[in-house]
Amino acid sequence: MTRPVRELADAYVEALVELDPLAATYLGRRSDRMPDLSPAGQEARDALARETLTRLASVEPSDEDDRRCARLLRERLESGLAVSESGEHLRLVRNLIGPVQGVRGVFMAMPAETADDWADIARRMAAVPQSLAGYTDSLREGARRGLFAAPRQVETNIEQFREWGAGAGWFADFVAKAMVSPGLRGELDKAAALANQAVDDLQQWMAEEYLPLAEGTPDAVGEERYRLLARQWTGSDLDLRTTYEWGWAEFRRIEREMREQAERVLPGASVSEAMRHLDQHGEVVEGVEEIRLRLQQMIDQAMTDLDGTHFDLADPVKVLEARIAPAGSAAAPYYMAPAADFSRPGRTWLPTQGKTRFPLWTLVSTWYHEGVPGHHLQLAQWAYVSEQLSIYQTAVGKISAATEGWALYAERLMDELGYLTDPGSRLGYLEGQSMRAVRVIIDIGMHLKLALPDDAPLAPGETWTPELGTAFFLANSGRDEAFVTSEITRYLGMPGQAISYKLGERAWLAGRDAASAKPGFDLKSWHMAALSQGSLGLDDLTEELGRL
């Protein structure tokens, strides 16, 4: 059967991977190139988006999958163009999922087994200087237009680059493990030296030239920019003040549950006292490799337990690796999806931030979120059905609200299934839920400079600032100051991303409620149907899930 929208979406992907070689790697395709991060590179990607939208206007969907693909493709390309036309790429500096982080991170997604693999790595590493020079040109053009990243973001990047340059430098450390011929060894070492120098040059330019120019740029982006950027993360134009109030309601609801759970952990203790008790006296894993092995054990056990009971998993989906994140990463754990052909498996990553002691009470629910049944079951299933749908629906067109919403739903599912009955791990789950509600409150609050309600537990009636956001986060979580500081920087540098978790979870739960009201509802069947639809934005997610 002809599916014209899918064919158009696939044609878009084929053209995009020529313009964005990093996307090619994450799809599992060989590439030894780096993206053009200059203004001209963005113009080329925008031209492709406009051409695709013009063609889409004359295409009629042939079935339901085609209809969903058309809505996704149109919404993603239109929202992306709106962000680009506003010049956001000319001041894009973040501590996570930014251009420079992408330049480094792609090497961890590349195959690194054969001589051909390492030759690809050498050629790509040698292209890092040109790619970072293009990125510098984009920031220079932004400066010419009066568009700057906030100093907080710039200073954080400078510190990250210093960590990458420690010792021999991250790129040199990466290629040191290669067992290759002397000739290829020379190419790798030369390329690594060039890449390390390019990062050092970018760090110096940012510190000496860009940072002084950016002085005075506010952390908060304001309502107009926030609304534009939040659409990229959620796929919806939100009523931000209503969402802010809902975040407070969620925070208060979860806070009541946490107080009850704290009593089970340590009778008579407050929530913060119970969390400190778990840090000191709860189950702890000592050692970096030891925690990696423990997380792998958790992944494998959840996979075994859930397959055939609450999910029907294909064999390729059943492979997931736990890994330790490299130095210089942001503080939050993260997940990397498998290649479309599963030549690279899915991977969870734990940033250690230099620690060797790991209390488990905060990690159990987190690894259900990052691994199984969270990000991995969704994104690996998308890879498995990518031939049935469009690669655009299953990889390129991902929307944070759909993916982070599922991962948060997955934590709740494990609680519903009885996997979080231990008082410590359940308090960890609730603390994670509270953190996501706090994100809604402080992300919208800081960027729109809203006031805290009169009954707020801290600074009632005052206007949100990053400093107040930090204090509020510390007072209402079990996380340490380094983690909270990294998170606040993340929210300020990625406006609207932090709210996608709870809003996405709300949409997933509403969709399940609507579907479960129908006769003959089966949760396992619904899970698999829901995970086989591909990406959807908040404008469509609940309705489409309720139809299943």
Secondary structure, 3 states (H helix, E strand, C coil): CCCHHHHHHHHHHHHHHHHCHHHHHHCCCCCCCCCCCCHHHHHHHHHHHHHHHHHHCCCCCCCHHHHHHHHHHHHHHHHHHHHHHCCHHHHCCCCCCCHHHHHHHHHHHCCCCCHHHHHHHHHHHHCHHHHHHHHHHHHHHHHHHCCCCCHHHHHHHHHHHHHHCCCCCHHHHHHHCCCCCHHHHHHHHHHHHHHHHHHHHHHHHHHHHHHHHHCCCCCCCHHHHHHHHHHHHHCCCCCHHHHHHHHHHHHHHHHHHHHHHHHHHCCCCCHHHHHHHHHHHCCEEECHHHHHHHHHHHHHHHHHHHECCCECCCHHHHCEEEEECCCCCCCCCEEECCCCCCCCCEEEEECCCCCCEEECCCHHHHHHHHCCCCHHHHHHHHHHCCCCCCHHHHHHCCCHHHHHHHHHHHHHHHHHCCCCCCHHHHHHHHHHHHHHHHHHHHHHHHHHCCECCCCCCCCCCCECCHHHHHHHHHHCCCCCHHHHHHHHHHHHHCCCCCCHHHHHHHHHHHHHHHHHCCCCCCHHHHHHHHCCCCCCCCCCHHHHHHHC
